[in-house]
Amino acid sequence: MRMPIPLFISLGMLITMTFLSLGLWAALPAETMLPIHFDFSGNPDNFARPTIALFLLPGAMLFAVAVFVVSPSINPKALDRPGLYTAIWLFVILALAVAHGFIIRGALFALQALQG
């Protein structure tokens, strides 16, 4: 059985996000506050501890991928327009990955500041 391309891409991004998060989580002190939300100018306006900040979006992606994988069995009409379904799927995981990238960036800056 072939793995659908969106699932393959999703799993690759999820694995990458998880390993980046694990590496930074191990390197950062637990009391560090990381940016998790940004305004339109890119300035952080909400913060969280590393456990929440680094694993919230990989968890959200895991949930989103599960929904995209399961939804055609629940609602077969979801695949009436497979191109649109694939585009929405890829857009959602890309948006989550980009948002996670901002959090990773904040974590790297925090780690750099801690190291001197």
C-alpha positions as CSV (number, residue, x, y, z in Angstrom):
1,M,0.0,0.0,0.0
2,R,1.4,3.4,-1.0
3,M,1.5,6.2,1.5
4,P,-0.4,9.3,0.2
5,I,2.0,12.2,-0.5
6,P,0.3,14.6,2.1
7,L,0.7,12.0,4.8
8,F,4.3,11.4,3.9
9,I,5.0,15.1,4.0
10,S,3.0,15.5,7.3
11,L,4.9,12.7,9.0
12,G,8.3,14.1,7.9
13,M,7.4,17.6,9.2
14,L,6.0,16.1,12.4
15,I,9.2,14.1,13.0
16,T,11.4,17.1,12.3
17,M,9.3,19.4,14.6
18,T,9.4,16.8,17.4
19,F,13.2,16.2,17.2
20,L,13.8,20.0,17.2
21,S,11.6,20.4,20.2
22,L,13.2,17.5,22.1
23,G,16.7,18.9,21.5
24,L,15.8,22.4,22.7
25,W,13.7,21.1,25.6
26,A,16.7,19.2,26.9
27,A,18.9,22.2,26.5
28,L,16.7,24.9,28.1
29,P,16.1,25.3,31.8
30,A,12.5,24.6,32.8
31,E,11.9,28.1,34.1
32,T,12.7,29.7,30.7
33,M,9.8,31.6,29.1
34,L,9.5,31.2,25.4
35,P,7.4,33.3,23.0
36,I,4.3,31.4,21.7
37,H,2.3,34.1,20.1
38,F,3.3,37.1,18.0
39,D,1.6,40.3,16.8
40,F,1.4,41.3,13.2
41,S,4.8,43.0,13.5
42,G,6.4,39.8,14.6
43,N,6.8,40.9,18.2
44,P,6.1,38.2,20.9
45,D,3.0,39.0,23.0
46,N,2.5,35.7,24.9
47,F,5.0,33.4,26.6
48,A,5.1,29.8,28.0
49,R,7.5,27.4,29.6
50,P,9.5,25.1,27.2
51,T,7.3,22.0,27.7
52,I,4.2,23.8,26.5
53,A,5.9,26.1,24.0
54,L,7.9,23.4,22.2
55,F,5.3,20.6,22.2
56,L,2.0,22.4,21.6
57,L,2.3,22.7,17.9
58,P,3.7,19.2,17.2
59,G,0.7,17.9,19.2
60,A,-1.6,20.1,17.2
61,M,-0.1,18.8,14.0
62,L,-0.5,15.2,15.1
63,F,-4.2,15.9,15.8
64,A,-4.6,17.6,12.4
65,V,-3.0,14.8,10.5
66,A,-5.2,12.3,12.4
67,V,-8.3,14.3,11.4
68,F,-7.2,14.5,7.7
69,V,-6.5,10.7,7.6
70,V,-9.7,9.7,9.3
71,S,-12.2,12.2,7.9
72,P,-12.6,10.5,4.5
73,S,-13.8,7.3,6.3
74,I,-16.3,9.3,8.3
75,N,-17.4,11.6,5.5
76,P,-16.7,10.1,2.0
77,K,-17.7,13.4,0.4
78,A,-14.4,14.9,1.8
79,L,-12.7,13.3,-1.2
80,D,-15.1,14.5,-3.9
81,R,-12.5,17.2,-4.7
82,P,-9.2,15.5,-3.9
83,G,-7.1,18.4,-5.1
84,L,-8.8,20.8,-2.8
85,Y,-8.6,18.3,0.1
86,T,-4.9,17.9,-0.5
87,A,-4.3,21.6,-0.8
88,I,-6.1,22.3,2.5
89,W,-4.2,19.5,4.2
90,L,-0.9,20.8,3.1
91,F,-1.8,24.4,3.9
92,V,-2.7,23.4,7.5
93,I,0.5,21.5,8.2
94,L,2.6,24.2,6.5
95,A,0.9,26.9,8.7
96,L,1.6,24.8,11.8
97,A,5.2,24.2,10.8
98,V,5.9,27.9,10.1
99,A,4.3,28.8,13.5
100,H,6.5,26.2,15.2
101,G,9.5,27.7,13.4
102,F,8.9,31.0,15.1
103,I,8.8,29.2,18.5
104,I,12.0,27.3,17.6
105,R,13.6,30.6,16.7
106,G,12.6,32.1,20.0
107,A,14.0,29.1,21.8
108,L,17.3,29.3,20.0
109,F,17.6,33.0,20.9
110,A,16.8,32.1,24.5
111,L,19.4,29.4,24.5
112,Q,22.0,31.8,23.0
113,A,21.2,34.4,25.7
114,L,21.7,31.8,28.4
115,Q,25.0,30.7,27.0
116,G,26.4,34.2,27.1
